[in-house]
């Protein structure tokens, strides 16, 4: 591409501060931004990034279609919610207008195994208009390509086991609430854990109807199975509340999480495959106590066993950098709802991003 890639930022919260700056630093042009917060609408994006004015103001969601039609972006970066149903309107708007989109929505990483009905609906429209919709972020590397790379150096695999922890304070109120942070244990059981204390047949009905609320690892396991060419035989999920012995203040929730209440949750997803390889992954998302820190640990068991540990990863920055580095892959992809295991291996981009677009 012989010009700058034109980007519209969808959602201007904590993540957008990084995605917009990183996109600009990699040679993109931000041509628009969209939000629902009346306190943000009308502000220059430079104010959001804590820089000088950029000359682009935040548009109300109500006027998003008109703005997108006018500025004609090459891609939208959607950094709003964690479940596909919650970002459906944004992604479908992009699909209908023929605008490529990449989202940090964790379910969108591989929503074919949690909400195939909605995924297919977006896929059909995107193919019709010739654009690509995908999900990416921290999991694309640290729960995805990093693991498949280790697998590629292994002679025989019997099991893949992973665990990752992160501070929900870093990602905004929607994510914190999705993890049950601030709930009493009774509320957690009713609003979070109850979703998985059901028979497999009932879970499948929820998935088929687009009503299932997966943990992040549900989609990660599906991505890994697809990437490694495995055939899923069964998959189950269990969510367990995390607690702390002392009160913890949450600036994101705007409350003090009382001792003994849920600070977040641990979700364990176990996938059995026809090939005999088990994938067991756990994500621990909670409001951190002073001694907590992010950690990512995966082991590929077989011949040989290999373990990789990443302590204190900067998950917000890594998520946003991954999304920005994925932009050329999205623009080069075939149309449809295309998950990233079907794209090229993610690369660091030395040149302006437009130079990587075919």
Secondary structure, DSSP 8 states (H G I E B T S, - for coil): --S--EEEEE--SHHHHHHHHHHHHTT-EEEEEEES-TTTTT-BHHHHTTSS--S-BEEEGGGHHHHHHHH--SEEEE-S-SSHHHHHHHHHHHHHHT-EEEE--GGGGSGGGT-HHHHHHHHHHHHHHT-EEEE-SHHHIIIIIHHHHHHHT-SEEEEEEEEEEEEGGGS-HHHHHHTTTT--HHHHHHHTGGGTSS-HHHHHHHHHHT-----HHHHHHHHHHHHTT--EEEEEEEEEEE--SS-EEETTTTEEE-TTS-SEEEEEEEEEETTS-EEEEEEEEE---TT---EEEEEEEEES-EEEEEES--HHHHHHHHHHHHHHHHHHS-SEE--GGGS-------S-GGGG--
